[in-house]
Amino acid sequence: MKSNLIAVLIVVALAATVGMANWRERHRQAPRRDVAADARHAEELLRQARLTASPRFAVEAEGLLTRALAEDPASPQTYEARRALASVYLSRHRFRDAIAIGEQSRTERPLDPINYGIIGDGHLELGDYQEAFDAFDRMMQLRPSAAAYARVAYARELQGDLAAAVTSMTLAAEATAPDDREGLAWARAQLGELYLQMGSRRDAKREFTAASHAFPGHPFAVMGYAKTIAAEGNLAGGIDALTELAARAPTPDVYARLGEWLERMGRRDEAERQYALAESAWRMDAPEPKNLARFLADRGRKVDEAVAIAERAAEERHDIFTDDALAWTYYKAGRIDEAKRAIARALRTGTKDREILGHAEAICGRG
């Protein structure tokens, strides 16, 4: 799996760059702004953001759509541009802004299922689970699709029903258009993650391999495959795969896991370098307060700051992962009663997430 990944991704990236350059030239020469084309291009930019882990693509997409809507507000195509902007807001963690656009678009076109997906995604990230699940149910009622099945799968996962999540995500993969190879790779990688949670490494490896066949070098496939072989005892192979991934699609998660595995191999200096990269990225390149707080708590570093970060995050978001981060920082700070209350909130959906359950066991075993 390791061979040819970089070469393939370079080809993909070059093709995308050439395509974007051609789009920009056509756009410059067009006599009138094509807002629908702007919306389609923004969607491609978001796909590139997912593949490269670079925030600049989402920033470019937001600027493109904001200008399009400002320059041609009377265009009949602004509906598609607004809807695309909502997706950009989701990717940039502006969840309430995304919900507001989704609700505006739903008022305009109440039978468009995509609006319910946007609304549900925003509520999900904020921890408003009932609102999210209701929106996903409505999306499914209007038109079952790969996007709808994937959202139902995640809802089932959050509720701890991993078998039902696998069934829904399998339907999502089967409903993905054959020419959407990145979308198929994403769905197969999600299946692999579900199987990993269930302890079925053989099935997980099969799905991650299928994801890589659909889209060679897909970051989620590489990460998942690396986690699987590391769980089987091949830490060196996992480190090799993630080192390669970090060179072309770096994320804080990749750095942090590399650090963890290097530390387990006794390579402490290298591990510390990866931990420093992870912390810096979570602070600057890919801000995600709950992940930074949990990372600092895991390492036993800057625990007071980790608590403050988690508390600020919990003022804005009430999802189970933010509650878990808050609980874990409280636990590391010795604030056990507060940790117990926070972890109880993190368990409220019935999740089977192994990290949350591990934290719950540690916290509830104290005092």
N, C-alpha and C positions, 0 to 999 in steps of 0.2 A: 504494500500500500504506500510505503514511503517514497518509492521511486516515482519520478515524473510529476509529483504533485506541484512543485514550484514551476516547472515548465508549463504545465497545463494552466495554472493560475495566471502566469504571465501572458499567455495567449488570450485567455479570457479577458484580462484587464486591458490588454492592448486593443482588443476588438471593441470593448466597451468605450475606451477612450476615443478611438477613431469614430465610433458611432455618435458619441456625444459631440465631437468636433464638427461632424457633418451636420448634426441637428442644429448646432449653434449658427453655422453659416447659413443654412436654409432659413432659420428664424430671423437672422439679420436682414436677409434680402426680401422677406415676405412683406407685401404692401400693407397687410393688416394683421394684427396679432391673432394667432390661432390659439385661443385659450384651451381648447380641448387637447391640442398637441402639447401645450405646457403641462397639463394635468398628466398626460401619459408619460411625458419625460420625467416629471417629478416622481412618478411611481418607479421608473427605472433607476433614478437616483437613490431612492430608498432601498431598492434591491442591492445596489452597489454598497450602500452603507452596511447592509447586513452581511455581505460577503467579505468586505475588507475591514470591518470594524472601525471605519474612519468616520468621524462625525461631520466632516466637511461636506459629504454628499447630502446629508439631511439639512445642513445649513443652506446649501445651494438650492435645494428643493424649496425650502421655505421662502427664500428670497425671490425665486422665480414665480411662485404662486402668488405671493403678496403683491408683486409688481403687476402681474397679469390681472388680478382682481381690481387693483387700483386704477390701471390704465384703461380697462375696458369693462366697467361695471355693468353696462347695459347688454353685454353679450349674452345670448341665450345659452352659451357654453359655461357660464360661471358656476353652474351647479356642480359640474364635474370638478372644476378647480377648487371649489370650497370643500368638496368631499375629500379630494386629495390632500388639501391643507390639513384637514382633521387627522389624516393618517400621519402626516409629518409631525403634528403636535403630539400624537401618541408616542412616536419614536423619540421625541425630545422631552418626554415626561411632562408635557403640559396637558395633563389629563382633563382638567376642568374646561380648558379652552376647546379641547377635542369634543367633549360632551356637548358643549354649547353649540358648536357647529353641527354636530350630529343631530341634535334636537331641532335646529333650524331647518336642516335638510329633511328631516322626518316630517315636519309640518308641511313642507313643500311637496314632498313625494312620500306619502306614508306607506306605500307598497314596495319601496326600494329596500331590500333586505340588508344592503351594505350599511345603511344608516344605523340599524340595530346592532350590527357588529361593532361599529365605532363607539356607540353609546355604551354597549356592554363592556368593551375593552377598557374604556375610561373608568367606569365604575369598578371593574375588577381590580384595577391597579390601586384604586383608592381604598379598597376593602369594603365597598358597598355590594356585597355578594348577591343579595336577593335581587337588587336592581339589575345587576349584571346577568344573572341566570335568567331572569324574565326576558331581558332583551335578546339573549341567545335563543331562547325558546321561540320567540316571535320570529327571529331570523330563520330558524328551521321551518316554521310553519309556512312562511312566505315562499322559500325556495331552498330545499336541501342542496348543499353545494360543498365543495372541498373546504371553503372558508367556514361554513356553518358547522360541519362535522368536526373540524379542528377545534373550534371554540367549545363545542359540547364536550369534546374529549378533555379539554383542560378543566372545564367545570367538574367533570366526573373525577378527575385526578385530585382536584382541591378537596373534594368530598370524600376522598379515600377509596373510591371504587375504581381500582386500577384495571380490573378486567373490563369494565364497561368503557374505560378510557381507551384501552387498546382497541376494542371493537369500533369505537367512533373514529379513532385516528386511522385505523385500517380503511374505513370508508372514505376518510379524507384523502388518503393516498390513492385509492382506487378512483376517486372522482376528480383527481388532478389531471388537467389536460396533458396528453402525451408529449406535447412540445414544450411544456413548462418543466424543464428538467431540474431547474433550481428549486421550484416548488415541490417537485416529487422528492428531491433529496432532503428538503426540509422536513417533509412529512415522515419519511422513513427514519430520519434521525430522531424525530420526536418519539416514534415507536420504539426505537432503540433505548431511549432514555426511560420510557415506561417499563420496558423489560428489565432494565438494570435495577429499577426500584423494586421490581418483583423478585429480584435475585436470579433471573433467568439469563445468564451470561451468553449461553449459546444462541438464544433468540436475539439478544441484543447485538451480538457480533454480526449475525446475519443481516439485521436491519441496517446497521452502520455500513456494512459492506455494500448493501444494495444502494444506500444513499450515495456512496462514493462512485459506484458504477453509473448512477444517474447523472451525477455532477462531480467529476473527479476533483478532489481537494476541497469539497465543501467544508467550511470551518466546523459546523456542528457535527458532521460525520467524523472528521478527524479527532475532535475532542472526545466524542463518544467512544470511538474505537480505542483511543488511548486510555480512557478510563477503564474500559473493559479488560484490556490486556494487563493493565496495572493491577486490577482486582484479581486477575489470574496469577499474579506473581511476577509478571514481566515488567518491572518498574523501568528497567533500562530502555525497553522498547517504547514505553509510554513517554519517557523523557525525550527520546529522539523525535517522536511524532510531534510533541508539543513544542520542542525547540524549533522545529521547522515551521510550525504554525505561527509561532510568535514572530518569526522573521517576516511574515507577509500579512498576517491578520492579527496583530497584537491586541489583546484585551486584558484588563486586570485579572479576570478569572484565569486566563491562561498563565499569566505570571505567577499568581498565587498558588495554583496547583503545581506548577513547575517547582516553585520553592519548596512546597510540602514534600514532593517526591525526592528532590535533591537532598533535602534534610534527612529523609529516611535512608538515603543511600550513604549518609555520612559526609556529603559534600556541602559542608555548612557555609563556606564562603560564597559558593555559587548560589546557594539557597538564599542567603541574605541579599544578594544582588537582585534576585527575582522578587523578593518581598518588597524591596525598595521601589522597584518598577511598578509593582501592583499598587502600593500605597499612593505613589505619585499619580498613576493613571486614574485611580478612583477619586483623587482630589481635583485633578485638572482636566484630563482628556475625556473621561467618561464618568462624570459625577453620579454616584449612586450612594447616597448617605447610608442606607441600611447595610449595604455590602461593606462599605468602609468601616462602619462601626463594628460589624461582626468580625471582620478581618483583624482589626486592632485587638478586639477582645480575645480572639483565638490565639493571637501571638502573645497576649499578656502585656501589650504595649499601650502606653498613653490611655489607660483605662478610663480615667476621668473624662478625657476628651471623647472617648468612644461613647460614654454614657450621654454626654451633651449632644453629640451628633445624632445618636439614636432618638433622644427625646425630641429634638427638633424635627426629625423625620416623622415621628409619630404624631406631631401636631398637624401634619398635612395628610398623612396616609395612615390607614388602619387595616391594611392587608395583613395576612398572617405572617408574612416574611418580615415585615417591619416590626410587628409585635414580637416575633422571635428574636430579632436583633436587639430590641430593647430589653427583653428578658435576659439574654445572654450577657449583655454589658452590665446589667444590674447584678447578675450572679457573680461575674468576675470582680465587681466592685464590692462584693460582700453584702449587697442589699437584697437579702433573700426573700423577704416578704413581697417586695415590689417585683422581684423576678417571678415569683409564683403567680402573681396576678397577671403579669404580662404573658407568661407562657400559657396560662389558661385561655387567654384570648387567642393565642396562636394556634391552639388545638381546637378551636370552636367549630371548624368546618368538618372535622373528622379526617384531616390529612394524614397520609402515611409517609410524608416526607421524612427521610431518615435523619437528616440533621436536626429538624425540629423535634422529632421523637427522642433523639439522643440528648438534646438540651433539656427536654422535659424530664428525662430520667435523672440527669445530673442535678437539676434544680430541685425536683420534688423529693430527692433522696436526702436533701439537707434540711436540718432543723425543723 
